[in-house]
Amino acid sequence: MSAHDEESYEASDEDDPITLSPAVEELLAAPGTSPDVFSAVVAFLVDLRENPFPHLSLPVPGRPGMHSAPLNRDLGLVEYAVNEDIDPPRIYVSRILRAD
């Protein structure tokens, strides 16, 4: 995460605790994104909203605060950061690694 991303991640005044990186927003808006990948990402975001550490989420070694978790149906991997110093925790979804 760049210094700019970290600043906006930490200082965001929005009510939504989840912030998507421009790359993730682009993936979700792209007409070429398959419906399966789109729905898997949305399902993950719903789970993430309920629990910042959903089932099968693991910390990323050597990157404090970063976690990764698989998408449903093994369609890819999500990398995200959690700032637990704020209530509710702020979450920055940094990228989606697609399996296709």
N, C-alpha and C positions, 0 to 999 in steps of 0.2 A: 504494500500500500504506500503510495507516495505521500509526501508531507501535506500536499494539498488535499488529498483524499482523507487523510487522518484529521485534518482541521475541520473539514465539513462533516465528517463522521462524528466528531466529538462535539461540535458546536451547533449542530442542527437544532432548529427550534420547532420543527414540525411535530405534530402530534403522533405521527406514525413512527413507531420505534424501528422500523425496517427501512433502510436506504439501499437502493439498487445502484450498482456502478453503471456508468454509461454503456459499458460492454454488455451487461445483463439486460439493460433496457433495450438496447439495439437487438439483441437476440430475440427478446419477446415481441418486438415490433416488426421483425423481418418477415416478409411474406413467405420466405423459403423455410421458415422454422416449421417442422412437422407438428401436426396436432398432438402427437404422442409426447414429444419433448415439451411443448408448450404446457400441456396439462400436467406433466410430471413436475415441471418447475412451479406451477401454480399450487399444486398439492403440497410441495415442499414448503413453499412460503406460508401456506395455511398452518402447517405443522410448526414451522419456525415461530409464527406469531403466538402459538399456544405454549411453546417450550423452546428456549434458545438452544437447547441441546437435544434435538430429536433423536429417536431410535437410530442407532448405528453411526451417530456423529462421533468423530474422534478429533482430538487436538492435533494440529499440524506441528510435528517436531521442529524445534528451533525457531518457531514463529509465535511468540506469546500472544494469546488472545484469538489466534486463528484456529478455525475448525474446518473439517471437511465431512461431507456426508453424501451417500449415494442417492441418486434420484430413483424413484419407483421404476420398476421393470428394467433395472440396470441400464438406463438410458444415458447415464453420465454421472458426474460428480460436481457437487457444489462446494465452493470455498467461500467462507464468510468469517467476519470478525465480530466478537461480542465484547461490548464494554459493559461489564457488570457493575461498574461504579455508579451507574445511574439507575433509578427505578422508575419505570421498567427499563431493563437492559436495552441499550441501543445496539442494533445489528446492522452491519454493512456487508451486503452480499457482493463479493468482489468479482467472482467469475463462475461460469458454468463450463465444465469440460464435457463436451458431448462425446458419446461413444460411437456415434455414426460418422 
